[in-house]
Amino acid sequence: MSKKHSRLGTTIVLAAAGALVLAGVAVKAGSEAKAGGATPRADAAAAEKAKPPAETHLVPIPLDLPKPANIIGTPRNVPPGTRVRIPKDGIWRPRGPLLAPKGVRNLARGKAVTASDSEPIIGALDMVTDGNKEAVESAYVELGPEVQWVQIDLGKPHSVYAVVVWHEHGDRRVYHDVVVQVADDKDFITNVRTLFNNDHDNSAGLGIGKDWGYFETEEGLLVDAKGIKARYVRLYSNGSTGDEMNRYTEVSVFGLEAEAAKGDGTPKPAEDKVPLPLKLPHPAM
């Protein structure tokens, strides 16, 4: 056999072997793709893995709104320079629900209320947590002018998911310097955190806020607290576009018992403590 024919035969054999290898790789890849995409068990496992952690079941907070006041359109007496958002088309749309873990409730109902003005002009401080949110004079407590605050003691630390406040909402007025804070102590010195602040010029002395002003309606102001742990809730205001008085109709604080909240970083209750088994030596003479 000539060298030419020998080389040709070798080339044919190598080409055939290469084709067989490529075919084998293709068959293997096709089999793996079929096994990975068509097996119901594998699909179910992948779907389960893609699910977010099932720490809690989120549901809308149980928020009951009062009857709307008979108000039509945008108020005309808003002073120039008032920082407030108005719908471009002038149509006021309902607010969407806020989701929180299942089991949240209004922790503020019936809780003790204190204020910067200890002698309200109208009403009593316990009206802030009595459950009456209606747009009537008999439902709100009126504090004096300038910066004032009301404070709610939840009794012990809780995981707070929402704070809702209704000032006087018989007309669409805008309250100034609305600030919502939580803290660990009644004097608001320890671990003070600001949840909402629309004081754009620091006239309340609590820092410049980035939140917008808003018109009072039956929906109130809903502040997402994101499960923050706190015992005391304080709400500030500094009069409104209606007049210089500070009126609070109702405050609701939605949350869970701190130990009942899951996945929020709350430490578990400490285990029962017992004395250490420590044996002491005899005292020296």
Residue pairs with C-beta under 8 A, 6 or more apart in sequence:
35 42
36 42
37 43
53 263
55 262
55 263
56 101
56 102
56 262
56 263
57 101
57 102
58 99
58 100
58 101
58 102
59 99
59 100
59 101
59 102
60 97
60 98
60 99
60 100
61 97
61 98
61 99
61 100
61 104
61 161
61 162
61 254
62 104
62 105
62 106
62 254
63 97
63 98
63 162
63 164
63 222
63 252
63 254
64 133
65 133
65 218
65 219
65 220
66 133
66 134
66 135
66 166
66 169
66 218
67 134
67 135
67 218
68 135
68 217
68 218
69 135
69 169
69 170
69 171
69 217
69 218
71 171
71 172
71 217
73 90
74 86
74 90
74 172
74 215
75 171
75 172
75 173
75 215
75 241
77 241
78 84
78 174
78 241
79 241
82 174
82 213
82 241
83 198
83 200
83 212
83 213
84 174
84 212
84 213
84 214
84 215
85 212
85 213
85 214
87 93
92 217
94 219
95 219
95 222
98 161
98 162
98 222
98 224
100 161
100 162
100 227
100 254
101 161
101 227
101 256
101 261
101 262
103 256
103 260
104 161
104 162
104 254
104 255
104 256
105 254
105 255
105 256
106 252
106 253
106 254
107 154
107 158
107 160
107 253
107 254
107 255
108 129
108 152
108 154
108 233
108 251
108 252
108 253
109 129
109 131
109 252
110 129
110 130
111 129
111 152
111 153
111 154
111 155
112 126
112 152
112 153
113 125
113 126
113 128
113 129
113 150
113 151
113 152
114 125
114 150
114 151
114 153
114 186
115 125
115 143
115 148
115 149
115 150
115 151
116 143
116 147
116 148
116 149
116 150
117 143
117 144
117 148
117 246
120 141
120 142
120 143
121 142
121 143
121 144
121 245
122 137
122 140
122 141
122 142
122 247
123 138
123 140
123 141
123 142
124 141
125 141
125 150
127 139
127 140
127 141
127 248
127 249
127 250
128 141
128 150
128 152
128 248
128 249
128 250
128 251
129 152
129 250
129 251
130 250
131 250
132 139
132 249
132 250
133 139
133 166
133 218
133 220
133 249
133 250
134 249
135 168
135 169
135 170
135 218
135 249
136 170
137 170
139 249
139 250
140 167
140 168
140 247
140 248
140 249
141 150
141 247
141 248
142 245
142 246
142 247
143 150
143 245
143 246
143 247
143 248
144 245
144 246
145 239
145 244
145 245
145 246
146 238
146 239
146 244
147 177
147 203
147 204
147 205
147 236
147 237
147 238
148 236
148 237
148 238
148 246
149 234
149 235
149 236
149 237
150 234
150 235
150 248
150 251
151 186
151 232
151 233
151 234
151 235
152 232
152 233
152 234
152 251
152 253
153 186
153 231
153 232
154 160
154 230
154 231
154 232
154 233
154 253
154 255
155 231
156 231
156 258
157 184
157 229
157 230
157 231
157 258
158 229
158 230
158 231
158 253
158 255
158 256
158 257
158 258
159 227
159 228
159 229
159 255
159 256
159 257
159 258
159 260
159 261
159 264
159 266
160 182
160 225
160 227
160 228
160 229
160 230
160 233
160 253
160 254
160 255
161 224
161 225
161 226
161 227
161 254
161 255
161 256
162 222
162 223
162 224
162 225
162 252
162 253
162 254
162 255
163 180
163 195
163 196
163 222
163 223
163 225
163 233
163 235
163 251
163 252
163 253
163 254
164 220
164 221
164 222
164 223
164 250
164 251
164 252
164 253
164 254
165 178
165 180
165 220
165 221
165 223
165 235
165 248
165 250
165 251
165 252
166 216
166 218
166 220
166 221
166 248
166 249
166 250
166 251
167 173
167 175
167 216
167 237
167 240
167 246
167 247
167 248
167 249
168 216
168 240
168 242
168 247
168 249
169 216
169 217
169 218
169 220
169 249
171 216
171 242
172 215
172 216
172 217
173 215
173 216
173 240
173 241
173 242
174 213
174 214
174 215
174 216
174 240
174 241
175 213
175 216
175 237
175 238
175 239
175 240
175 246
176 199
176 203
176 213
176 237
176 238
176 239
176 240
176 241
177 198
177 199
177 203
177 204
177 206
177 236
177 237
177 238
178 196
178 197
178 198
178 199
178 211
178 213
178 221
178 235
178 236
178 237
179 194
179 196
179 197
179 198
179 199
179 204
179 206
179 209
179 235
179 236
180 194
180 195
180 196
180 197
180 223
180 233
180 234
180 235
180 236
181 188
181 192
181 193
181 194
181 195
181 206
181 233
181 234
181 235
181 236
182 192
182 193
182 195
182 225
182 228
182 230
182 231
182 232
182 233
182 234
183 189
183 190
183 191
183 192
183 193
183 230
183 231
183 232
183 234
184 190
184 191
184 230
184 231
184 232
185 191
185 232
186 232
188 232
188 234
191 230
193 228
193 230
194 206
194 207
194 209
195 223
195 224
195 225
195 228
196 209
196 211
196 221
196 223
197 206
197 207
197 208
197 209
197 210
197 211
198 209
198 211
198 212
198 213
198 214
199 206
199 207
199 208
199 209
199 238
200 208
200 209
201 208
202 208
203 238
204 236
204 238
206 236
214 221
216 240
220 250
225 255
227 255
227 261
227 264
229 258
229 264
229 266
233 251
233 253
235 248
235 251
237 246
237 248
238 246
239 245
239 246
240 246
258 266
259 266
259 268
259 269
